[in-house]
Amino acid sequence: MIQPDTIKLLRECDAGIKMGIASIEDVEDRVESDDFRKALHKCKRDHQDLQSQIQRALSDFQDQGKDPNLIAKGMSKMKTNLKLSLEPTDSAIAELMTDGCDMGIKSLSRYLNQYEAADERTKDIAKKLIKQEEDLAANLRQYL
């Protein structure tokens, strides 16, 4: 029997990873430092690899996944554009990205606890995504 928690957790991972990729794409062309840009590209590739796993798992359940909340996505884009129009620096980008990582980590951790009946494969995917967000935030501290 399919656990509803498994599908729900996969959907939240799907929405979160889409939000993360979109956030990187919003700032990657504005980054000055080559090392910073490389860190963003690595995270984006890692997210895309994990996104493929999520899509395969959702497909196994004949589920289309979930897009990020439009209001949250719109507010994030507005905040990014406003902040970078006032302060177009790597430091400002690092701050925005770190804040986004922190929100993602909190949300995914909450969903991981909320959907505790999800299968272990799906929990592992969520944990990998949390780890990717933690690693990016740690890597970006040097640019704050």
C-alpha positions, -999 to 999 in steps of 0.1 A, spaced: 0 0 0 12 35 -9 18 56 22 2 90 17 31 105 38 56 93 12 38 112 -16 33 143 5 70 144 15 81 139 -21 58 167 -32 73 191 -6 108 181 -16 98 187 -53 85 222 -45 115 230 -23 140 219 -49 123 239 -76 124 270 -54 161 265 -47 170 261 -83 149 292 -93 166 312 -65 201 302 -78 190 311 -114 178 345 -101 212 355 -88 239 335 -107 244 360 -134 250 388 -108 278 371 -89 312 387 -92 334 360 -76 343 330 -97 345 308 -66 310 320 -55 296 313 -90 312 278 -90 296 271 -56 262 281 -69 266 260 -101 277 230 -80 246 233 -58 224 238 -88 238 206 -104 234 187 -72 198 200 -69 191 190 -105 204 155 -99 183 151 -67 153 166 -86 156 137 -111 154 112 -83 124 130 -69 107 130 -103 113 93 -108 99 85 -73 68 107 -80 64 90 -114 64 56 -96 33 69 -77 18 84 -109 21 119 -92 30 151 -110 47 167 -80 42 202 -66 53 236 -77 64 262 -52 38 285 -37 34 313 -63 32 340 -36 63 328 -19 81 325 -52 70 360 -62 79 375 -29 114 359 -30 120 373 -65 108 408 -54 130 407 -24 160 396 -45 155 423 -71 149 451 -45 179 441 -24 203 437 -54 191 470 -69 201 488 -37 232 467 -29 245 447 -60 273 429 -41 283 393 -36 277 399 1 241 408 -5 236 377 -27 252 355 -1 228 369 25 198 363 3 209 328 -5 218 319 31 184 332 42 167 310 15 188 280 26 177 285 62 141 287 52 144 256 31 161 237 59 134 246 84 106 238 60 120 204 49 128 195 85 93 203 95 79 182 67 103 153 75 89 153 110 53 158 99 53 130 74 71 104 96 53 75 79 70 82 46 92 54 33 130 54 40 139 62 4 119 94 5 132 104 39 167 99 26 159 122 -4 146 149 20 178 145 42 200 148 11 182 180 1 186 194 36 223 185 35 227 203 2 211 234 16 233 233 48 264 228 27 256 258 4 248 280 34 281 271 50 301 277 18 285 311 13 294 324 48 328 336 35 310 360 12 288 376 39 
